Amino acid sequence: MTIFAMRFVASALLSSSILGISAFSAAADCGDVAGRVSIVGNDFPAIHSVVKAATAACEGGKVTVKSNLTADHQKINLPGMQGNPAEYTAAIVATSSIVPLMNADVIRPLDDLIAKYGQDIPKRQLITANGKVIAVAFMANAQHLVYRDDVLKKVGMEPPKTYEQFLEAAEKIRAAGIMKNPVGGAYATGYNLGLEFINIYNGMGGEFFKDGTATASIKGEQGVKTLELMKKLTGYMNPDFLTHDSNATAAEWEAGNVALMNFWGSRTGVLVDKVGSAPEVYENTKVGAPMTVAGGKTPASALWWDGWTVARNISDADAAATFVALKNGTSSKLLNETTMGQAVWMIEGYKPAAVNQGVMQTMASGARPYPMLPYMGLLHAAIGENVARYLSGKTDAQTALSDIEATYSAAAKEKGFLK
């Protein structure tokens, strides 16, 4: 399987032209297309804005749009697209979450729809696999440093550039009695915890698979060092860190309980607005480049894209309606003063806001893309399933890594990726 993925993102964004800012279109931009649109996707402001813009574009026309935006989207998008007709006509996905849909063959190639309705979509937004367009990307994303500027100044620290400096700052904040647990992080068991491992493992210079194979290779020195660093970080977190997903982590930040974290660029917009936190929090919330670790130069992060797909098991009319609605929902009509800072958009007219600089710096600093491989999701799940036992003190690092590889290998054999 050949897949074109993230290489285009940095150059595409840096070359994006700046057009005028517009409000959501209230006109029926869906034209004469008629059909059903049912969108499943993640629950954060940028995704809500896309769906809102898609809905507005079709308002008054022959297209009906509904959505289910939830943090559990990855649990329901595949079963919701396997029926015939599929419950969901579109899934908003990211670099990793598209893979299970591809493996299950529930999303349709978009080439015919692009030829009829989307020839003006910039080629840099088209995600292809085996020569067919399978998704339209609309934003780039990454996790990077988020910090409280006032708190760091109180302890005489500059924004950390490395995880070693990050830990030093955390210790000083605790020692000064400013915060008992100054570090936040989406360490919820499962997907979130697996991703934190992947970020740091990237920074350690580790390889996830033996070259050219689907055989996992994470139980070496870089894997051990990654787990050891994660345990050190959790020593400065809320004791319930294994239950904290991105939403809970954002709530911790807005409550003023933490001052340092590695966090999604797409979710930092809500941390700097005036809703949900005191002025001392939102006025002092800043973003920085992703950190490095252990003397390495590769950021401890991964580059992602978010985009939309169209279900295979729906009528051609519903597919056309879905394509046209989401094409309009991710066009320059989306951009306005509210939405501009919600994401690093890959849309014509995007102008980065200050809060977007973390993702921009992640791209500029040479972060590795999240591996868009058919079997990466299985390894990601195995990591998320087994790391918690190590962080809870129930096993040692080497055993945890061996358990990860064993869990992954069993799943990969069941799916036919390994013999």
MOHUSUL-V968685 format. One record per run of one state. SS is the DSSP state (~ for helix, > for strand, _ for the rest). FROM is the first residue (numbers start at 1). TO is the last residue. Records with the same first field share a line. If there is no record, write none. Layout:
# MOHUSUL-V968685
SS=FROM-TO  FROM-TO
This chain:
# MOHUSUL-V968685
_=1-2  5-6  15-33  42-44  59-61  70-72  77-78  83-89  95-96  104-106  108-110  118-122  130-131  142-142  155-161  176-182  185-190  204-208  210-215  217-220  235-240  244-245  255-259  268-268  273-278  283-284  288-291  293-302  312-315  330-331  335-343  346-353  365-368  370-375  392-396  415-419
>=3-4  34-41  62-69  90-94  107-107  126-129  132-141  143-148  162-162  183-184  209-209  216-216  260-264  285-287  292-292  303-311  344-345  369-369
~=7-14  45-58  73-76  79-82  97-103  111-117  123-125  149-154  163-175  191-203  221-234  241-243  246-254  265-267  269-272  279-282  316-329  332-334  354-364  376-391  397-414
